Amino acid sequence: MADKERYLDLPLEEVLGDRFGRYSKYIIQDRALPDARDGLKPVQRRILYAMYHDKNTSDKPFRKAAKTIGNVIGNYHPHGDSSVYEAMIRQSQDWKMRMPLVEMHGNNGSVDGDPPAAMRYTEARLASLSEKMLENIDKNTVDFMPNFDDSQEEPVVLPSAFPNLLVNGSTGISSGYATDIPPHAISEVIDAAVEIIDNPDASIDDLMKHIKGPDFPTGGIIQGVEGIKKAYETGKGKVVVRGKAEIESLRGGREQIVITEIPFEINKAALVKKMDELRIDKKVDGLAEVRDETDRTGMRIVIELKKEADAKGVLNFLYKSTDLQTTFNFNMVAIARKTPQLMSLKQLLTAYTEHQKEVIVRRTEYELEKAKDRAHIVEGLIKAISILDEVITVIRSASDKKDAKDKLEERFSFSPQQSEAIVTLQLYRLTNTDVTTLEKEAAELQKNIEGWEALLASDKKLASQMKKELKQVKKEFTDERRTAVEDEIEEIKINLEVVVPSEEVRVSVTKEGYVKRSSLRSYTASNGEDPVMKETDRLLFSSEINTTDTLLLFTKNGSYIYVPVHTLPETKWKESGQHVANVVSVNQEDRIIAALPVKSFKEAEGYLTFVTKNGMIKRTPLSDYEAQRYSKALMAVKLKNNDEVLQVHNTTGSDDVILMTNEGYALRYSETEVSPTGQRTSGMKAINLKDGDSLAASGVWNNVLKEDIYLVTQRAAIKKMSVDKLEAQGRATRGIRILKELKKNPHRIICGGLINKNETVFIQTKDAAVHTFHAQEIRFGDRYTNGSFAIDLDQHGVIKDCWKEL
């Protein structure tokens, strides 16, 4: 029975839900998110309070960091020492905090990501600005709560004489919530807080007259006022942050780019390394040397350029390809009224001003109470001095202190507080001159009492006091804005010729998806031999093109891969190259069927005409296939009902399309019958297929090229036919037969197209043998013949593949 009472039988999901709910509540409220009032997370607040409590302030000598960390862990924050020390270090880093709250002696890390020295080596104390955060904390201005072991108390929030959350920003990841609030200039934030006090209905536009935008400790340039405004209105928004760079001239007609400021929270050493890698990998033309010349006078990254390099073009490439330009995403989440909230700029400022009003009211009430108590005692002392002899007589006649107090209260109507003050009075105070001092103190107290009572009675005076104190902080701590704000986000246009060295190279693509670029020297040295490939693989494309060109690869599933030639890995011609899946994210089941080089999309003429197995055709302007983002395969044609792309042709706009079906029908018509459609469309019906039939081959014909139709059947028959034998008909008709129909084992077309007299057809059989047929060897036939048998299938096995030479 006892065991049954000890153990509860609960569903796992209920237990997990309850425990995770408690954990989430804890990390949201008490770990990862800042309070909207003082802008601090609990660990930061505890560090500052522990230092203040131990008088480790800016006017005293530095003290070992380990001592403070020990106090924080022992008294307020029972967590790992490294996490507490890291929080303290961050509060001292002037490249992460706009206004550091901790001063530190020793190595506190660097903008290069170097770790700080161990806490036993470093020394710390409160920054003078932090004292403004803690000012008046002993005057009942904020609530206190018991610490983890109930042995002492800690503040729930700090009084915070300035809006720290906006000044220093905050970043954190919690359960279900994250926050990213950028730092701002203290003078601008205080001006905006004053605006809110004067005009609680102020709009975001009113506030943005004071706050231009974030002000990062590392400086830089922010672009996009619209993004700032949206973030201030909703709590979420996006701006572009870029480093500050200038182009300097050197002797000999050369130039260099000098970077003096980098975006917020970017590791400088990693940025310099990335830039140097671009130089080593030749991803950008014109970089001679990348040096970090940063010293105690300030940041300085120098990028020396080669002669005649386009400095502006290189700088734009660096903005686009490195963290010299980044995006800052606002996500202004803070704890307000014990709950996490996505807050606008106005809500954040209002939360602060309401807190500040409460701090001033509570401080005033505290001081008023103290003053009234003291005034009451001073009144008693003045009265006692006026009847000093009688008071002394009464005290001398008393048996002890309590008796003396009782007699004074009974005889002269003193209050218990007054009688206590009288009996504890030191003899030297009993002089005539003391009366004038007391009377002066009483008058001063009365004046203060009246002032404080008036302050508490008037919202206007409270507002005036708040503004006065905020302006005093601004006067004492304001400094120059570091980050410039630009209205528009500059669109970075990179001229490929600027960043990519223009070079003729040999590019190859294989049927199984291996792509590579090789130098012409490597290609020439191989005497034009094919590169190493699997037995089942073959070259699909091999041509001399420029590194500034683009290669479009089309797949049977209707996708296309956009590959700038300069991004292809360079290998020797004899090597197999890399699979396209290593270059771009692509479906492993897909297969490349065509490759097309493009010199310039702006000057691109003609169309891409897609023919599918199920008899669809689509024609789209080639220029539509230019891509801005090409990290994964893009849609080239929309396929339906398990269809697949058979062939892709680059047509001029005045060509004829020739289609051949598996069962031996052929159709010819002008490509103008196919209306051009957009990139992500499925096109229209190309041919009227019989049930069970499918397209087997296609070609594009015009009068300029002297080409004939050729076809290969599954029985290894091959024939050639003049295009004139195929009269032009309308799109989506059945076409005419171009094979003789046999009752037994009829011929079926498996591949074909157009061929000129100098080209060659290759047929691969099951035994991997490749059979070669020169165009002039292939006999002409009319529509009613099945061609000539070319291969002994009994000896070599069925046909696996056929293609025309490249």
C-alpha positions, 0 to 999 in steps of 0.5 A, spaced: 500 500 500 505 504 501 508 503 495 502 505 491 502 511 495 509 513 493 508 512 485 504 516 481 501 512 474 501 518 469 501 518 462 508 520 459 506 526 454 502 529 461 509 528 465 513 531 459 508 536 457 508 539 465 516 538 465 517 542 459 512 547 460 516 549 467 523 549 463 520 553 458 517 558 463 524 558 466 528 559 460 523 565 457 523 569 464 529 567 467 535 566 462 535 568 455 530 574 454 531 581 457 527 585 461 523 591 457 525 596 463 532 595 464 534 591 458 538 586 462 537 578 463 538 575 470 545 573 469 547 580 467 543 584 472 546 579 478 553 581 476 552 588 476 548 588 483 553 583 486 559 588 484 555 594 486 553 591 493 561 589 494 562 597 492 566 594 486 565 601 483 568 606 478 571 610 483 575 604 486 581 600 484 579 594 479 578 587 483 579 580 480 574 578 476 574 571 479 572 574 486 566 577 483 564 571 479 564 567 486 560 572 489 555 572 483 555 564 483 555 564 491 549 569 492 545 570 486 546 565 480 548 558 482 550 556 475 557 554 471 562 559 472 564 560 465 557 562 463 557 567 468 564 570 466 562 570 459 556 574 461 561 579 464 566 579 459 560 581 454 558 587 458 565 589 457 567 588 450 566 595 446 565 592 440 559 588 442 556 593 447 554 600 445 556 603 452 560 597 456 557 596 463 563 593 466 570 596 465 576 590 465 583 590 465 586 584 462 585 580 455 577 581 454 577 577 447 577 581 441 573 582 435 577 577 431 574 572 436 580 571 440 578 568 447 578 572 453 584 570 459 581 566 465 578 570 470 584 569 475 588 573 470 583 579 469 580 585 473 574 588 473 569 594 476 563 597 474 563 602 469 560 609 471 554 608 466 552 602 470 552 606 476 546 610 473 543 603 472 543 602 480 543 609 482 537 609 488 536 602 488 537 602 496 531 607 496 526 602 495 525 604 488 524 597 485 522 590 488 527 585 491 526 578 491 529 572 495 535 569 492 536 562 491 537 559 498 533 565 501 539 567 505 539 574 502 535 579 497 536 581 490 533 586 485 527 584 481 529 589 476 534 595 476 532 602 477 536 604 470 536 611 469 537 610 462 533 606 456 539 600 457 535 595 452 535 600 446 542 603 448 546 596 448 541 592 445 540 584 446 540 577 443 538 571 446 534 564 444 529 561 448 524 556 448 519 558 442 522 565 442 528 569 440 530 576 441 535 580 436 535 588 438 540 592 435 544 597 440 542 605 439 546 612 440 544 614 447 543 621 446 538 619 440 534 614 445 534 619 451 531 624 446 526 619 444 524 617 451 523 625 452 518 625 446 514 619 449 514 623 456 511 629 452 507 626 447 505 619 449 501 619 442 507 620 438 507 616 432 513 612 429 515 618 425 515 623 431 520 618 434 524 617 428 526 624 428 530 623 434 532 615 433 535 615 426 536 607 426 541 602 430 548 605 432 552 599 432 559 599 436 563 597 430 560 603 426 559 601 419 553 603 414 546 601 415 541 601 408 534 601 408 530 606 412 523 602 410 526 596 414 528 600 420 521 604 420 517 597 419 522 594 425 520 600 429 512 599 428 512 592 428 518 589 432 520 585 426 524 588 420 530 587 416 536 592 414 542 591 410 549 593 414 555 594 410 562 595 412 565 602 411 570 602 405 574 607 401 578 606 395 585 609 395 590 610 389 597 608 390 603 609 386 604 606 379 596 607 377 594 601 382 589 602 387 587 599 394 581 598 398 581 600 405 576 597 410 576 601 417 569 599 419 565 592 419 558 590 420 556 588 427 558 581 430 562 579 424 569 576 426 574 580 423 579 575 422 574 570 419 572 576 414 580 577 412 581 569 411 575 569 407 577 575 402 584 572 402 581 565 400 577 569 394 584 571 392 587 564 392 581 560 389 581 566 384 574 567 385 575 574 383 580 577 378 584 583 381 586 581 388 593 582 389 594 582 397 589 582 403 592 584 409 590 586 416 593 592 419 589 593 425 593 596 431 591 600 437 589 606 433 584 603 429 581 597 425 584 597 418 584 592 413 587 593 406 586 589 400 591 591 394 589 590 387 592 589 381 594 594 376 588 596 372 583 592 376 576 595 377 576 597 384 569 599 385 567 592 381 571 588 386 568 592 392 561 590 390 563 583 389 566 583 396 560 586 399 556 580 395 560 574 397 563 576 404 560 578 411 563 585 409 555 586 407 550 582 412 543 583 414 540 585 421 534 582 422 530 585 428 526 581 432 524 586 438 522 581 444 522 582 451 519 580 457 514 585 459 509 584 465 512 577 466 511 575 459 515 575 452 512 580 447 514 582 440 515 590 442 515 596 437 519 602 438 514 606 442 512 600 446 519 599 448 520 606 450 513 606 454 515 600 458 521 604 460 518 611 461 513 607 465 518 604 469 522 610 470 516 614 473 515 608 478 522 609 480 521 616 481 515 616 485 517 610 489 524 614 491 520 620 492 515 617 497 521 613 500 525 620 501 519 624 503 518 618 509 525 619 511 524 627 511 518 627 515 521 622 520 527 626 521 523 633 521 519 630 527 525 628 531 528 635 529 522 638 532 523 634 538 530 636 539 529 644 538 523 643 543 528 639 548 534 644 547 529 650 549 527 646 556 534 643 556 535 644 564 528 640 565 530 635 560 536 634 564 533 633 571 528 628 568 533 624 565 538 624 571 532 622 576 531 616 571 533 609 573 535 607 566 534 609 559 527 606 558 525 609 564 528 616 562 524 615 555 517 614 559 518 620 563 520 625 558 514 622 554 509 623 560 512 630 562 513 633 556 509 629 551 515 627 546 513 621 542 517 615 542 521 617 536 523 624 539 524 621 546 529 616 543 533 621 539 533 626 546 536 620 550 541 618 545 544 625 544 551 626 545 553 632 551 557 636 546 550 637 542 547 641 548 550 648 546 546 654 544 549 654 537 546 647 536 539 650 536 540 654 530 543 648 526 537 644 528 532 650 526 536 651 519 535 643 518 528 643 520 527 649 515 531 645 509 527 639 511 520 642 510 522 645 504 524 638 501 517 635 504 513 640 500 517 639 494 516 632 494 509 632 496 508 637 490 512 632 485 507 626 487 501 630 487 503 633 479 504 628 473 506 634 470 512 635 475 513 628 475 514 628 467 519 634 468 523 631 473 524 624 469 526 629 463 531 633 467 534 626 470 534 623 463 537 629 460 543 629 465 545 622 463 545 624 456 549 630 458 554 626 462 555 620 457 553 622 450 558 621 444 558 621 437 553 616 432 558 611 429 553 608 424 551 612 418 544 611 415 542 611 408 535 611 405 536 606 400 539 599 399 544 599 394 543 594 389 549 590 388 551 589 380 557 585 379 560 585 372 562 578 371 568 581 367 570 585 373 571 579 378 572 573 373 578 573 369 576 572 362 579 565 359 577 560 354 576 554 357 574 547 355 567 544 358 564 538 358 558 534 361 557 527 361 550 523 361 551 521 368 552 528 370 559 529 371 561 536 369 568 540 369 572 545 366 579 544 363 584 549 361 585 549 353 592 547 355 590 541 358 585 539 353 590 540 347 595 535 351 590 530 351 590 530 343 582 530 344 581 524 347 575 523 351 576 523 359 576 518 363 568 515 364 564 509 366 563 504 361 555 506 361 557 514 361 558 518 355 559 525 353 553 529 352 556 536 351 564 538 350 565 545 347 570 551 348 567 557 352 569 563 356 569 563 364 564 569 363 559 565 360 553 561 363 552 553 362 544 551 362 543 544 364 536 541 362 534 534 366 528 529 364 524 531 370 523 538 367 528 542 371 534 546 369 541 547 373 544 554 372 552 554 372 556 560 371 562 557 368 567 560 372 564 556 378 565 550 375 571 546 379 577 546 374 580 539 373 585 536 368 581 534 361 583 526 362 580 526 369 572 525 370 570 532 374 565 533 379 558 530 379 553 536 378 550 534 385 556 537 388 556 543 385 548 545 385 543 541 390 539 537 385 535 530 385 539 524 385 534 520 381 534 526 375 538 525 369 541 531 365 539 530 357 541 537 354 547 542 355 546 549 352 552 555 353 549 562 353 554 568 352 549 573 355 542 573 357 541 580 355 543 579 348 540 572 348 536 571 342 531 565 340 527 560 344 528 554 348 523 549 345 522 543 350 519 536 347 516 531 352 515 524 351 507 524 352 507 529 346 507 536 349 511 542 347 513 548 350 517 555 347 520 560 352 524 566 350 531 564 352 532 570 356 527 568 361 532 563 364 537 568 367 537 566 374 539 570 380 539 565 385 542 558 383 544 554 389 539 548 387 535 546 380 530 551 378 523 549 374 524 549 366 518 546 364 512 544 368 510 536 367 504 532 368 502 525 369 509 522 370 511 525 363 519 527 362 522 531 357 525 528 351 529 533 348 531 541 349 532 545 342 535 552 342 530 555 336 531 561 332 523 563 332 523 561 324 524 554 325 520 548 323 519 542 329 519 535 327 517 530 331 517 522 331 513 517 335 515 510 337 510 507 333 512 510 326 508 517 326 512 523 324 509 531 324 512 537 321 510 544 323 513 551 324 515 553 331 510 559 330 504 555 331 507 554 339 505 560 342 511 562 347 509 562 354 513 563 361 518 559 364 514 555 369 509 553 364 507 546 361 506 548 354 501 545 349 499 539 345 505 537 340 502 531 337 496 527 337 498 520 339 495 514 339 493 510 345 500 507 347 504 511 343 509 516 345 514 521 342 521 518 341 525 523 337 525 530 335 529 535 331 529 543 329 530 544 321 531 550 317 533 551 310 540 554 312 542 547 314 542 542 309 540 536 314 536 530 313 531 526 318 535 520 320 531 514 325 534 508 328 529 502 330 529 497 336 531 492 331 537 496 329 534 498 322 537 505 320 534 510 315 535 517 312 529 521 309 529 527 306 525 533 310 521 534 303 518 528 304 515 530 310 510 536 308 508 541 313 502 540 317 498 543 323 500 542 330 497 537 335 495 533 328 497 525 328 502 526 322 504 521 317 507 514 317 514 514 316 515 506 317 512 500 313 507 497 318 509 489 319 504 484 322 509 481 326 515 484 330 514 491 327 519 496 327 519 502 333 523 508 333 527 509 339 531 515 337 532 519 331 533 527 329 536 531 323 543 530 321 548 533 315 552 529 311 559 530 315 556 527 322 556 521 325 551 516 329 553 512 334 549 506 337 551 502 343 548 495 344 547 491 351 555 488 350 557 496 351 560 496 344 559 502 340 557 502 333 559 508 328 555 510 322 557 516 318 551 520 315 554 518 308 553 511 309 546 511 311 541 509 305 536 514 303 529 511 304 522 513 303 516 513 307 514 506 306 521 503 308 524 501 315 531 502 313 537 497 313 539 493 318 545 495 321 547 491 327 547 483 329 543 484 335 543 476 336 551 477 337 551 484 341 544 484 345 539 490 344 540 497 343 541 501 350 543 508 347 544 512 341 546 519 339 549 523 334 556 526 335 557 532 338 
